[in-house]
Amino acid sequence: MSENIGLILPHTQTISTGRVRVERVLPAPGEILVQMGERVEATQKIARTPMRGEIQVLNVARILGLDNRDLARVMVKKRGDRVEAGEILATRQGVLPFLHKPCRSPSSGRLVAIAHGWVVIEAESDGQEGPAGGAERVDLLAFITGQVTDITDRRSVTIETVGTHILGACGLGGEGHGVLQVAVENRTDILTADDIGMGSNNAILVGGAGVSPEALDRATEMKVKGIIVGGISSSFRELTPAPSFPIVATEGYGSLPMAAVEFETLKQLEGHEASISGRMGEARAASRPEIIIPKTEHQQVDDGKSKSEDIPIEPPQIGHQVRALRHPLLGQVGEITSIPAAAQPLPSGLSLPGAQVDFVSFLSTEEPFSQHDMVSAQGVDSSRPSSTQFVPWLNLERIV
C-alpha cells in the first residue's frame, strides 16, 4: 500500500448545486441564432447548419487502370466543381477513340477532394425543403434554460444556468427535456409498466433500482421524454429499435438502488423542468450521462457556489467506493477491499498497480462478470464469477 501513497484517483462528484455550464456544438460550422447575454429556453433553436449529403469515394486510379496514382493528367473536373450523376470526372486516353476509358460520377454533388488516386464527392440532398422552407438542415437546441455566455466562431454556444447537476454512471439514447415525475415509492423499486399512467405524457420519470422492458414499451406509447433510474441492464444497449427517449442510470449496470441522496433530491425537485442526456463516452471521455435541473424563481440555490462539501484529496483507501471506467465493467460500482503492495500481472502480460474491488453488493445476479485483461488479475478462476476483481488504478474513479 505504501507504493500508492502519492496516487490520487479522479473524483466524481455525482451531485452538486450551483453554476452549470453546457457547451453546445454543431457538427459543422453554421449559423448562430443567439447573441451573447441572451436568455434561452431549453427547447429553443440556438444554431443550425446545412445537412451534409452522402459521401461517395471513388478509386479513380483503379477504375481507369492507371500505373500510378497521379490523377493530374486524367481529371476532367477539378476540386470544388459541381457534377451531375453520370458526368465524366476523369478519362484515360487510348491510341484509338474506342479505347478511351471514362470514370463517371455516381451521383450529383460537389467534388470535394482529389488525392492519391481517389476522388471524394459530397452528394446533394434530394432537394426537398424543410418544414420552414429552405434546404434541410441540422438544428441545435439549447438543451437547458439559461444565459448565453460564450460563442465560438460559427460552431459552438455555451449556456450557463444555476441549479442542480447530477452525473450518471451510464445511459442510453440522446437528449430529453420535460417535467420531473417520481413514479415509484422507494429507491429500491423497479419501474414497471403499471407505474406509467396517462399523466406521464411528456414527463421525465424517476424510478428506483431499474426499469423493466415492458416499462420501456409503455413509456414509448405515453411519449415519455426520459427515464432516470439507479441501474439498467446492459442488454438494453442491443435493443432494436432503440428507445426514443434517453435513459440515465445513476449507479451503473445491473439492478442497483439509486443512491439515497440522489433519490431524495429528485423527489424534492419533482414538478420542476429538467434536461437529461443519456450519451456517454468510453473511460474518461468528456461526454457522460447527466441530469440538469435549473433553479426556479422561488428555489433557493447559492448563485455560483456549490453546497456540496469539499472533496478530501487523499490516496485511495480500503472502504472507498469506486466505479469502473472501461468495459466489461464500465459503470459498475464497488468497494475497495484491499490494495496489493505490488503491481499485479494481467492476462495481456502487463503488470499494473491497482486494487481488489468488491462488486457483489452492487451488482444483480443477471450481470455476471466476464474476465478481461483490463480488469482481471492472473490466477483468477475464469470458470465462475468472482465477487472481487482486481482493477488497475487507471480504470477506476472514486465516487464521493
Contacts in CASP RR format, 6 or more apart in sequence:
PFRMAT RR
TARGET T0000
AUTHOR 0000-0000-0000
METHOD contacts of the structure
MODEL  1
MSENIGLILPHTQTISTGRVRVERVLPAPGEILVQMGERVEATQKIARTP
MRGEIQVLNVARILGLDNRDLARVMVKKRGDRVEAGEILATRQGVLPFLH
KPCRSPSSGRLVAIAHGWVVIEAESDGQEGPAGGAERVDLLAFITGQVTD
ITDRRSVTIETVGTHILGACGLGGEGHGVLQVAVENRTDILTADDIGMGS
NNAILVGGAGVSPEALDRATEMKVKGIIVGGISSSFRELTPAPSFPIVAT
EGYGSLPMAAVEFETLKQLEGHEASISGRMGEARAASRPEIIIPKTEHQQ
VDDGKSKSEDIPIEPPQIGHQVRALRHPLLGQVGEITSIPAAAQPLPSGL
SLPGAQVDFVSFLSTEEPFSQHDMVSAQGVDSSRPSSTQFVPWLNLERIV
1 339 0 8 1.000
1 341 0 8 1.000
2 341 0 8 1.000
3 341 0 8 1.000
3 342 0 8 1.000
3 353 0 8 1.000
4 315 0 8 1.000
4 316 0 8 1.000
4 339 0 8 1.000
4 353 0 8 1.000
4 354 0 8 1.000
4 393 0 8 1.000
5 315 0 8 1.000
6 315 0 8 1.000
7 315 0 8 1.000
7 316 0 8 1.000
7 353 0 8 1.000
7 393 0 8 1.000
8 313 0 8 1.000
8 314 0 8 1.000
8 315 0 8 1.000
9 316 0 8 1.000
9 320 0 8 1.000
9 322 0 8 1.000
9 393 0 8 1.000
9 396 0 8 1.000
9 397 0 8 1.000
9 398 0 8 1.000
10 284 0 8 1.000
10 397 0 8 1.000
10 398 0 8 1.000
11 311 0 8 1.000
11 397 0 8 1.000
11 398 0 8 1.000
11 400 0 8 1.000
12 167 0 8 1.000
12 323 0 8 1.000
12 397 0 8 1.000
12 398 0 8 1.000
12 399 0 8 1.000
12 400 0 8 1.000
13 167 0 8 1.000
13 308 0 8 1.000
13 311 0 8 1.000
13 400 0 8 1.000
14 166 0 8 1.000
14 167 0 8 1.000
14 168 0 8 1.000
14 250 0 8 1.000
14 259 0 8 1.000
14 262 0 8 1.000
14 399 0 8 1.000
14 400 0 8 1.000
15 164 0 8 1.000
15 165 0 8 1.000
15 166 0 8 1.000
15 167 0 8 1.000
15 261 0 8 1.000
15 262 0 8 1.000
15 265 0 8 1.000
15 308 0 8 1.000
16 164 0 8 1.000
16 165 0 8 1.000
16 306 0 8 1.000
16 307 0 8 1.000
16 308 0 8 1.000
17 163 0 8 1.000
17 164 0 8 1.000
17 165 0 8 1.000
17 301 0 8 1.000
17 302 0 8 1.000
17 306 0 8 1.000
17 307 0 8 1.000
17 308 0 8 1.000
18 162 0 8 1.000
18 163 0 8 1.000
18 164 0 8 1.000
18 165 0 8 1.000
18 301 0 8 1.000
18 302 0 8 1.000
18 303 0 8 1.000
18 304 0 8 1.000
18 305 0 8 1.000
18 306 0 8 1.000
18 307 0 8 1.000
19 160 0 8 1.000
19 161 0 8 1.000
19 162 0 8 1.000
19 163 0 8 1.000
19 303 0 8 1.000
19 304 0 8 1.000
20 144 0 8 1.000
20 160 0 8 1.000
20 161 0 8 1.000
20 162 0 8 1.000
20 163 0 8 1.000
20 165 0 8 1.000
20 292 0 8 1.000
20 294 0 8 1.000
21 149 0 8 1.000
21 158 0 8 1.000
21 159 0 8 1.000
21 160 0 8 1.000
22 143 0 8 1.000
22 144 0 8 1.000
22 158 0 8 1.000
22 159 0 8 1.000
22 160 0 8 1.000
22 161 0 8 1.000
22 292 0 8 1.000
23 150 0 8 1.000
23 156 0 8 1.000
23 157 0 8 1.000
23 158 0 8 1.000
24 46 0 8 1.000
24 47 0 8 1.000
24 140 0 8 1.000
24 141 0 8 1.000
24 142 0 8 1.000
24 143 0 8 1.000
24 156 0 8 1.000
24 157 0 8 1.000
24 158 0 8 1.000
24 159 0 8 1.000
25 140 0 8 1.000
25 155 0 8 1.000
25 156 0 8 1.000
26 47 0 8 1.000
26 48 0 8 1.000
26 49 0 8 1.000
26 138 0 8 1.000
26 140 0 8 1.000
26 154 0 8 1.000
26 155 0 8 1.000
26 156 0 8 1.000
27 49 0 8 1.000
27 52 0 8 1.000
27 138 0 8 1.000
28 49 0 8 1.000
28 52 0 8 1.000
28 155 0 8 1.000
29 49 0 8 1.000
29 153 0 8 1.000
29 154 0 8 1.000
29 155 0 8 1.000
30 47 0 8 1.000
30 48 0 8 1.000
30 49 0 8 1.000
30 50 0 8 1.000
30 154 0 8 1.000
30 155 0 8 1.000
31 47 0 8 1.000
31 48 0 8 1.000
31 49 0 8 1.000
31 154 0 8 1.000
32 46 0 8 1.000
32 47 0 8 1.000
32 151 0 8 1.000
32 154 0 8 1.000
32 157 0 8 1.000
33 45 0 8 1.000
33 46 0 8 1.000
33 47 0 8 1.000
33 48 0 8 1.000
34 40 0 8 1.000
34 44 0 8 1.000
34 46 0 8 1.000
34 47 0 8 1.000
34 148 0 8 1.000
34 151 0 8 1.000
34 157 0 8 1.000
35 148 0 8 1.000
35 151 0 8 1.000
36 148 0 8 1.000
36 149 0 8 1.000
36 150 0 8 1.000
36 151 0 8 1.000
37 147 0 8 1.000
37 148 0 8 1.000
37 149 0 8 1.000
38 147 0 8 1.000
38 148 0 8 1.000
39 145 0 8 1.000
39 146 0 8 1.000
39 147 0 8 1.000
39 148 0 8 1.000
40 46 0 8 1.000
40 142 0 8 1.000
40 145 0 8 1.000
40 146 0 8 1.000
40 147 0 8 1.000
40 148 0 8 1.000
40 159 0 8 1.000
41 142 0 8 1.000
41 145 0 8 1.000
42 141 0 8 1.000
42 142 0 8 1.000
42 143 0 8 1.000
42 144 0 8 1.000
42 145 0 8 1.000
42 177 0 8 1.000
42 273 0 8 1.000
42 275 0 8 1.000
43 141 0 8 1.000
43 142 0 8 1.000
43 177 0 8 1.000
44 141 0 8 1.000
44 142 0 8 1.000
45 139 0 8 1.000
45 140 0 8 1.000
45 141 0 8 1.000
45 142 0 8 1.000
46 140 0 8 1.000
46 141 0 8 1.000
46 142 0 8 1.000
46 148 0 8 1.000
46 157 0 8 1.000
46 159 0 8 1.000
47 139 0 8 1.000
47 140 0 8 1.000
47 157 0 8 1.000
48 137 0 8 1.000
48 138 0 8 1.000
48 139 0 8 1.000
48 140 0 8 1.000
49 137 0 8 1.000
49 138 0 8 1.000
49 140 0 8 1.000
50 135 0 8 1.000
50 136 0 8 1.000
50 137 0 8 1.000
50 138 0 8 1.000
51 125 0 8 1.000
51 135 0 8 1.000
51 136 0 8 1.000
51 137 0 8 1.000
51 138 0 8 1.000
52 122 0 8 1.000
53 122 0 8 1.000
53 123 0 8 1.000
53 124 0 8 1.000
53 125 0 8 1.000
54 107 0 8 1.000
54 122 0 8 1.000
54 123 0 8 1.000
55 120 0 8 1.000
55 121 0 8 1.000
55 122 0 8 1.000
55 123 0 8 1.000
56 105 0 8 1.000
56 106 0 8 1.000
56 107 0 8 1.000
56 120 0 8 1.000
56 121 0 8 1.000
56 122 0 8 1.000
56 123 0 8 1.000
57 118 0 8 1.000
57 119 0 8 1.000
57 120 0 8 1.000
57 121 0 8 1.000
58 89 0 8 1.000
58 103 0 8 1.000
58 106 0 8 1.000
58 118 0 8 1.000
58 119 0 8 1.000
58 120 0 8 1.000
58 121 0 8 1.000
59 117 0 8 1.000
59 118 0 8 1.000
60 66 0 8 1.000
60 71 0 8 1.000
60 74 0 8 1.000
60 75 0 8 1.000
60 89 0 8 1.000
60 90 0 8 1.000
60 103 0 8 1.000
60 117 0 8 1.000
60 118 0 8 1.000
60 119 0 8 1.000
61 68 0 8 1.000
61 69 0 8 1.000
61 71 0 8 1.000
61 117 0 8 1.000
61 118 0 8 1.000
63 103 0 8 1.000
64 74 0 8 1.000
64 90 0 8 1.000
64 91 0 8 1.000
64 92 0 8 1.000
64 101 0 8 1.000
64 103 0 8 1.000
65 92 0 8 1.000
65 101 0 8 1.000
66 74 0 8 1.000
66 92 0 8 1.000
66 117 0 8 1.000
69 116 0 8 1.000
69 117 0 8 1.000
70 117 0 8 1.000
71 90 0 8 1.000
71 114 0 8 1.000
71 117 0 8 1.000
71 119 0 8 1.000
74 90 0 8 1.000
74 91 0 8 1.000
74 92 0 8 1.000
74 103 0 8 1.000
75 89 0 8 1.000
75 90 0 8 1.000
75 114 0 8 1.000
75 119 0 8 1.000
76 88 0 8 1.000
76 89 0 8 1.000
76 90 0 8 1.000
76 91 0 8 1.000
77 83 0 8 1.000
77 87 0 8 1.000
77 88 0 8 1.000
77 89 0 8 1.000
77 90 0 8 1.000
77 111 0 8 1.000
78 111 0 8 1.000
78 114 0 8 1.000
79 111 0 8 1.000
79 112 0 8 1.000
79 113 0 8 1.000
79 114 0 8 1.000
80 110 0 8 1.000
80 111 0 8 1.000
80 112 0 8 1.000
81 110 0 8 1.000
81 111 0 8 1.000
82 108 0 8 1.000
82 109 0 8 1.000
82 110 0 8 1.000
82 111 0 8 1.000
83 89 0 8 1.000
83 105 0 8 1.000
83 108 0 8 1.000
83 109 0 8 1.000
83 110 0 8 1.000
83 111 0 8 1.000
83 121 0 8 1.000
84 105 0 8 1.000
84 108 0 8 1.000
84 109 0 8 1.000
85 105 0 8 1.000
85 106 0 8 1.000
85 107 0 8 1.000
85 108 0 8 1.000
86 104 0 8 1.000
86 105 0 8 1.000
86 106 0 8 1.000
87 104 0 8 1.000
87 105 0 8 1.000
88 102 0 8 1.000
88 103 0 8 1.000
88 104 0 8 1.000
88 105 0 8 1.000
89 103 0 8 1.000
89 104 0 8 1.000
89 105 0 8 1.000
89 111 0 8 1.000
89 119 0 8 1.000
90 102 0 8 1.000
90 103 0 8 1.000
90 119 0 8 1.000
91 100 0 8 1.000
91 101 0 8 1.000
91 102 0 8 1.000
91 103 0 8 1.000
92 100 0 8 1.000
92 101 0 8 1.000
93 100 0 8 1.000
94 100 0 8 1.000
94 101 0 8 1.000
105 111 0 8 1.000
105 121 0 8 1.000
106 121 0 8 1.000
107 121 0 8 1.000
107 123 0 8 1.000
107 124 0 8 1.000
108 123 0 8 1.000
108 124 0 8 1.000
109 121 0 8 1.000
109 122 0 8 1.000
109 123 0 8 1.000
109 124 0 8 1.000
110 121 0 8 1.000
110 122 0 8 1.000
110 124 0 8 1.000
111 119 0 8 1.000
111 120 0 8 1.000
111 121 0 8 1.000
112 120 0 8 1.000
112 121 0 8 1.000
112 122 0 8 1.000
113 119 0 8 1.000
113 120 0 8 1.000
114 120 0 8 1.000
125 135 0 8 1.000
125 136 0 8 1.000
127 135 0 8 1.000
127 136 0 8 1.000
128 136 0 8 1.000
129 135 0 8 1.000
129 136 0 8 1.000
130 136 0 8 1.000
130 137 0 8 1.000
140 157 0 8 1.000
141 175 0 8 1.000
142 157 0 8 1.000
142 159 0 8 1.000
143 159 0 8 1.000
143 175 0 8 1.000
143 177 0 8 1.000
143 275 0 8 1.000
143 277 0 8 1.000
143 292 0 8 1.000
144 159 0 8 1.000
144 161 0 8 1.000
144 275 0 8 1.000
144 292 0 8 1.000
144 294 0 8 1.000
145 161 0 8 1.000
145 273 0 8 1.000
145 294 0 8 1.000
146 159 0 8 1.000
146 160 0 8 1.000
146 161 0 8 1.000
146 294 0 8 1.000
147 159 0 8 1.000
147 160 0 8 1.000
147 161 0 8 1.000
148 157 0 8 1.000
148 158 0 8 1.000
148 159 0 8 1.000
149 158 0 8 1.000
149 159 0 8 1.000
149 160 0 8 1.000
150 156 0 8 1.000
150 157 0 8 1.000
150 158 0 8 1.000
151 157 0 8 1.000
151 158 0 8 1.000
152 158 0 8 1.000
161 292 0 8 1.000
161 294 0 8 1.000
161 295 0 8 1.000
162 294 0 8 1.000
162 295 0 8 1.000
162 301 0 8 1.000
162 303 0 8 1.000
162 304 0 8 1.000
163 292 0 8 1.000
163 293 0 8 1.000
163 294 0 8 1.000
163 295 0 8 1.000
163 299 0 8 1.000
163 301 0 8 1.000
164 265 0 8 1.000
164 269 0 8 1.000
164 291 0 8 1.000
164 292 0 8 1.000
164 293 0 8 1.000
164 295 0 8 1.000
164 301 0 8 1.000
165 290 0 8 1.000
165 291 0 8 1.000
165 292 0 8 1.000
166 250 0 8 1.000
166 262 0 8 1.000
166 265 0 8 1.000
166 266 0 8 1.000
166 290 0 8 1.000
166 291 0 8 1.000
166 292 0 8 1.000
167 288 0 8 1.000
167 289 0 8 1.000
167 290 0 8 1.000
168 248 0 8 1.000
168 249 0 8 1.000
168 250 0 8 1.000
168 252 0 8 1.000
168 288 0 8 1.000
168 289 0 8 1.000
168 290 0 8 1.000
168 291 0 8 1.000
169 231 0 8 1.000
169 249 0 8 1.000
169 250 0 8 1.000
169 251 0 8 1.000
169 252 0 8 1.000
169 253 0 8 1.000
169 289 0 8 1.000
169 323 0 8 1.000
169 331 0 8 1.000
169 333 0 8 1.000
170 231 0 8 1.000
170 232 0 8 1.000
170 249 0 8 1.000
170 252 0 8 1.000
170 253 0 8 1.000
170 280 0 8 1.000
170 289 0 8 1.000
170 330 0 8 1.000
170 331 0 8 1.000
171 232 0 8 1.000
171 246 0 8 1.000
171 247 0 8 1.000
171 248 0 8 1.000
171 249 0 8 1.000
171 278 0 8 1.000
171 279 0 8 1.000
171 280 0 8 1.000
171 289 0 8 1.000
172 232 0 8 1.000
172 236 0 8 1.000
172 237 0 8 1.000
172 242 0 8 1.000
172 243 0 8 1.000
172 246 0 8 1.000
172 247 0 8 1.000
172 278 0 8 1.000
173 242 0 8 1.000
173 243 0 8 1.000
173 245 0 8 1.000
173 246 0 8 1.000
173 247 0 8 1.000
173 278 0 8 1.000
173 279 0 8 1.000
174 246 0 8 1.000
174 277 0 8 1.000
174 278 0 8 1.000
174 279 0 8 1.000
175 246 0 8 1.000
175 275 0 8 1.000
175 276 0 8 1.000
175 277 0 8 1.000
175 278 0 8 1.000
175 279 0 8 1.000
176 204 0 8 1.000
176 225 0 8 1.000
176 226 0 8 1.000
176 245 0 8 1.000
176 246 0 8 1.000
176 275 0 8 1.000
176 276 0 8 1.000
176 277 0 8 1.000
177 204 0 8 1.000
177 225 0 8 1.000
177 273 0 8 1.000
177 274 0 8 1.000
177 275 0 8 1.000
177 276 0 8 1.000
178 202 0 8 1.000
178 203 0 8 1.000
178 204 0 8 1.000
178 225 0 8 1.000
178 226 0 8 1.000
178 273 0 8 1.000
178 274 0 8 1.000
178 275 0 8 1.000
179 202 0 8 1.000
179 203 0 8 1.000
179 204 0 8 1.000
179 271 0 8 1.000
179 272 0 8 1.000
179 273 0 8 1.000
179 274 0 8 1.000
180 203 0 8 1.000
180 204 0 8 1.000
180 206 0 8 1.000
180 266 0 8 1.000
180 269 0 8 1.000
180 270 0 8 1.000
180 271 0 8 1.000
180 272 0 8 1.000
180 273 0 8 1.000
180 274 0 8 1.000
180 293 0 8 1.000
181 199 0 8 1.000
181 200 0 8 1.000
181 203 0 8 1.000
181 204 0 8 1.000
181 205 0 8 1.000
181 206 0 8 1.000
181 270 0 8 1.000
181 271 0 8 1.000
182 205 0 8 1.000
182 206 0 8 1.000
182 207 0 8 1.000
182 266 0 8 1.000
182 267 0 8 1.000
182 270 0 8 1.000
183 191 0 8 1.000
183 195 0 8 1.000
183 196 0 8 1.000
183 200 0 8 1.000
183 205 0 8 1.000
183 206 0 8 1.000
183 207 0 8 1.000
184 190 0 8 1.000
184 191 0 8 1.000
184 195 0 8 1.000
184 206 0 8 1.000
184 207 0 8 1.000
184 208 0 8 1.000
186 208 0 8 1.000
187 207 0 8 1.000
187 208 0 8 1.000
187 209 0 8 1.000
187 230 0 8 1.000
187 257 0 8 1.000
187 258 0 8 1.000
187 259 0 8 1.000
187 260 0 8 1.000
187 263 0 8 1.000
188 208 0 8 1.000
188 209 0 8 1.000
188 257 0 8 1.000
189 207 0 8 1.000
189 208 0 8 1.000
189 209 0 8 1.000
190 208 0 8 1.000
190 209 0 8 1.000
190 210 0 8 1.000
190 211 0 8 1.000
190 212 0 8 1.000
190 255 0 8 1.000
191 205 0 8 1.000
191 207 0 8 1.000
191 208 0 8 1.000
191 210 0 8 1.000
191 211 0 8 1.000
191 212 0 8 1.000
191 215 0 8 1.000
191 227 0 8 1.000
191 229 0 8 1.000
192 212 0 8 1.000
192 214 0 8 1.000
192 215 0 8 1.000
193 212 0 8 1.000
193 214 0 8 1.000
193 215 0 8 1.000
193 217 0 8 1.000
193 218 0 8 1.000
195 205 0 8 1.000
195 207 0 8 1.000
195 215 0 8 1.000
196 205 0 8 1.000
196 215 0 8 1.000
196 218 0 8 1.000
196 219 0 8 1.000
196 222 0 8 1.000
196 224 0 8 1.000
197 218 0 8 1.000
197 222 0 8 1.000
198 222 0 8 1.000
199 222 0 8 1.000
200 219 0 8 1.000
200 222 0 8 1.000
200 224 0 8 1.000
201 222 0 8 1.000
201 223 0 8 1.000
201 224 0 8 1.000
202 223 0 8 1.000
202 224 0 8 1.000
202 225 0 8 1.000
203 224 0 8 1.000
203 225 0 8 1.000
203 226 0 8 1.000
204 224 0 8 1.000
204 225 0 8 1.000
204 226 0 8 1.000
204 227 0 8 1.000
204 228 0 8 1.000
204 274 0 8 1.000
204 276 0 8 1.000
205 219 0 8 1.000
205 224 0 8 1.000
205 226 0 8 1.000
205 227 0 8 1.000
205 228 0 8 1.000
206 228 0 8 1.000
206 229 0 8 1.000
206 263 0 8 1.000
206 266 0 8 1.000
206 267 0 8 1.000
206 270 0 8 1.000
207 227 0 8 1.000
207 228 0 8 1.000
207 229 0 8 1.000
207 230 0 8 1.000
207 258 0 8 1.000
208 229 0 8 1.000
208 230 0 8 1.000
208 257 0 8 1.000
208 258 0 8 1.000
208 263 0 8 1.000
209 229 0 8 1.000
209 230 0 8 1.000
209 231 0 8 1.000
209 255 0 8 1.000
209 256 0 8 1.000
209 257 0 8 1.000
209 258 0 8 1.000
210 229 0 8 1.000
210 230 0 8 1.000
210 231 0 8 1.000
210 232 0 8 1.000
210 249 0 8 1.000
210 254 0 8 1.000
210 255 0 8 1.000
210 256 0 8 1.000
211 227 0 8 1.000
211 229 0 8 1.000
211 232 0 8 1.000
211 247 0 8 1.000
215 227 0 8 1.000
216 227 0 8 1.000
216 236 0 8 1.000
216 239 0 8 1.000
216 243 0 8 1.000
219 226 0 8 1.000
219 227 0 8 1.000
219 243 0 8 1.000
219 245 0 8 1.000
220 243 0 8 1.000
220 244 0 8 1.000
220 245 0 8 1.000
224 245 0 8 1.000
225 245 0 8 1.000
226 245 0 8 1.000
226 246 0 8 1.000
226 247 0 8 1.000
226 248 0 8 1.000
226 276 0 8 1.000
227 245 0 8 1.000
227 246 0 8 1.000
227 247 0 8 1.000
227 248 0 8 1.000
228 247 0 8 1.000
228 248 0 8 1.000
228 250 0 8 1.000
228 266 0 8 1.000
228 276 0 8 1.000
228 291 0 8 1.000
229 247 0 8 1.000
229 248 0 8 1.000
229 249 0 8 1.000
229 250 0 8 1.000
229 258 0 8 1.000
230 249 0 8 1.000
230 250 0 8 1.000
230 251 0 8 1.000
230 252 0 8 1.000
230 256 0 8 1.000
230 257 0 8 1.000
230 258 0 8 1.000
230 259 0 8 1.000
231 249 0 8 1.000
231 250 0 8 1.000
231 251 0 8 1.000
231 252 0 8 1.000
231 253 0 8 1.000
231 254 0 8 1.000
231 255 0 8 1.000
231 256 0 8 1.000
231 258 0 8 1.000
232 247 0 8 1.000
232 249 0 8 1.000
232 252 0 8 1.000
232 253 0 8 1.000
232 254 0 8 1.000
233 253 0 8 1.000
233 254 0 8 1.000
233 366 0 8 1.000
233 367 0 8 1.000
234 253 0 8 1.000
234 254 0 8 1.000
234 367 0 8 1.000
236 243 0 8 1.000
236 247 0 8 1.000
246 276 0 8 1.000
246 277 0 8 1.000
246 278 0 8 1.000
246 279 0 8 1.000
246 289 0 8 1.000
247 278 0 8 1.000
248 276 0 8 1.000
248 277 0 8 1.000
248 278 0 8 1.000
248 289 0 8 1.000
248 290 0 8 1.000
248 291 0 8 1.000
249 256 0 8 1.000
249 289 0 8 1.000
250 258 0 8 1.000
250 259 0 8 1.000
250 262 0 8 1.000
251 257 0 8 1.000
251 258 0 8 1.000
251 259 0 8 1.000
251 333 0 8 1.000
251 362 0 8 1.000
252 323 0 8 1.000
252 331 0 8 1.000
252 332 0 8 1.000
252 333 0 8 1.000
253 330 0 8 1.000
253 331 0 8 1.000
253 332 0 8 1.000
253 363 0 8 1.000
253 367 0 8 1.000
254 363 0 8 1.000
254 364 0 8 1.000
254 366 0 8 1.000
254 367 0 8 1.000
255 364 0 8 1.000
255 366 0 8 1.000
256 333 0 8 1.000
256 362 0 8 1.000
256 363 0 8 1.000
256 364 0 8 1.000
266 291 0 8 1.000
269 293 0 8 1.000
272 293 0 8 1.000
272 294 0 8 1.000
272 296 0 8 1.000
272 299 0 8 1.000
273 293 0 8 1.000
273 294 0 8 1.000
274 291 0 8 1.000
274 292 0 8 1.000
274 293 0 8 1.000
275 291 0 8 1.000
275 292 0 8 1.000
275 293 0 8 1.000
276 289 0 8 1.000
276 290 0 8 1.000
276 291 0 8 1.000
276 292 0 8 1.000
277 289 0 8 1.000
277 290 0 8 1.000
278 289 0 8 1.000
278 290 0 8 1.000
279 287 0 8 1.000
279 288 0 8 1.000
279 289 0 8 1.000
280 287 0 8 1.000
280 288 0 8 1.000
280 289 0 8 1.000
281 287 0 8 1.000
281 288 0 8 1.000
282 326 0 8 1.000
282 327 0 8 1.000
282 330 0 8 1.000
283 325 0 8 1.000
283 326 0 8 1.000
283 395 0 8 1.000
284 325 0 8 1.000
284 397 0 8 1.000
295 301 0 8 1.000
301 307 0 8 1.000
311 400 0 8 1.000
316 322 0 8 1.000
316 336 0 8 1.000
316 339 0 8 1.000
316 355 0 8 1.000
316 393 0 8 1.000
316 396 0 8 1.000
316 398 0 8 1.000
317 336 0 8 1.000
317 339 0 8 1.000
318 336 0 8 1.000
318 337 0 8 1.000
318 338 0 8 1.000
318 339 0 8 1.000
319 335 0 8 1.000
319 336 0 8 1.000
319 337 0 8 1.000
320 335 0 8 1.000
320 336 0 8 1.000
320 398 0 8 1.000
321 333 0 8 1.000
321 334 0 8 1.000
321 335 0 8 1.000
321 398 0 8 1.000
321 399 0 8 1.000
321 400 0 8 1.000
322 333 0 8 1.000
322 334 0 8 1.000
322 335 0 8 1.000
322 336 0 8 1.000
322 355 0 8 1.000
322 357 0 8 1.000
322 391 0 8 1.000
322 396 0 8 1.000
322 397 0 8 1.000
322 398 0 8 1.000
322 399 0 8 1.000
323 331 0 8 1.000
323 332 0 8 1.000
323 333 0 8 1.000
323 334 0 8 1.000
323 396 0 8 1.000
323 397 0 8 1.000
323 399 0 8 1.000
324 330 0 8 1.000
324 331 0 8 1.000
324 332 0 8 1.000
324 333 0 8 1.000
324 357 0 8 1.000
324 375 0 8 1.000
324 391 0 8 1.000
324 395 0 8 1.000
324 396 0 8 1.000
325 331 0 8 1.000
325 394 0 8 1.000
325 395 0 8 1.000
325 396 0 8 1.000
325 397 0 8 1.000
326 374 0 8 1.000
326 375 0 8 1.000
326 395 0 8 1.000
327 372 0 8 1.000
327 374 0 8 1.000
328 369 0 8 1.000
328 370 0 8 1.000
328 372 0 8 1.000
328 375 0 8 1.000
329 359 0 8 1.000
329 369 0 8 1.000
329 372 0 8 1.000
329 375 0 8 1.000
329 389 0 8 1.000
329 391 0 8 1.000
329 395 0 8 1.000
332 359 0 8 1.000
332 362 0 8 1.000
332 363 0 8 1.000
332 367 0 8 1.000
333 359 0 8 1.000
333 362 0 8 1.000
333 399 0 8 1.000
334 357 0 8 1.000
334 358 0 8 1.000
334 359 0 8 1.000
334 361 0 8 1.000
334 362 0 8 1.000
335 357 0 8 1.000
335 358 0 8 1.000
335 361 0 8 1.000
335 362 0 8 1.000
336 355 0 8 1.000
336 356 0 8 1.000
336 357 0 8 1.000
336 358 0 8 1.000
337 355 0 8 1.000
337 356 0 8 1.000
337 357 0 8 1.000
337 358 0 8 1.000
337 388 0 8 1.000
338 355 0 8 1.000
338 356 0 8 1.000
339 354 0 8 1.000
339 355 0 8 1.000
339 356 0 8 1.000
340 353 0 8 1.000
340 354 0 8 1.000
340 355 0 8 1.000
340 356 0 8 1.000
340 390 0 8 1.000
342 353 0 8 1.000
343 351 0 8 1.000
343 352 0 8 1.000
343 353 0 8 1.000
343 354 0 8 1.000
344 351 0 8 1.000
344 352 0 8 1.000
344 353 0 8 1.000
344 354 0 8 1.000
344 377 0 8 1.000
344 378 0 8 1.000
344 390 0 8 1.000
345 351 0 8 1.000
345 377 0 8 1.000
345 378 0 8 1.000
346 352 0 8 1.000
346 373 0 8 1.000
346 374 0 8 1.000
346 376 0 8 1.000
346 377 0 8 1.000
346 378 0 8 1.000
346 392 0 8 1.000
347 371 0 8 1.000
347 372 0 8 1.000
347 373 0 8 1.000
347 376 0 8 1.000
347 378 0 8 1.000
348 373 0 8 1.000
348 374 0 8 1.000
349 373 0 8 1.000
350 373 0 8 1.000
352 392 0 8 1.000
352 393 0 8 1.000
352 394 0 8 1.000
353 392 0 8 1.000
353 393 0 8 1.000
354 390 0 8 1.000
354 391 0 8 1.000
354 392 0 8 1.000
354 393 0 8 1.000
354 396 0 8 1.000
355 390 0 8 1.000
355 391 0 8 1.000
355 393 0 8 1.000
355 396 0 8 1.000
356 388 0 8 1.000
356 389 0 8 1.000
356 390 0 8 1.000
357 388 0 8 1.000
357 389 0 8 1.000
357 390 0 8 1.000
357 391 0 8 1.000
357 396 0 8 1.000
358 387 0 8 1.000
358 388 0 8 1.000
359 369 0 8 1.000
359 387 0 8 1.000
359 388 0 8 1.000
359 389 0 8 1.000
360 387 0 8 1.000
360 388 0 8 1.000
368 385 0 8 1.000
369 376 0 8 1.000
369 385 0 8 1.000
369 386 0 8 1.000
369 389 0 8 1.000
371 380 0 8 1.000
371 382 0 8 1.000
374 392 0 8 1.000
374 395 0 8 1.000
375 389 0 8 1.000
375 390 0 8 1.000
375 391 0 8 1.000
375 392 0 8 1.000
375 395 0 8 1.000
376 382 0 8 1.000
376 389 0 8 1.000
376 390 0 8 1.000
377 390 0 8 1.000
380 386 0 8 1.000
380 389 0 8 1.000
380 390 0 8 1.000
END
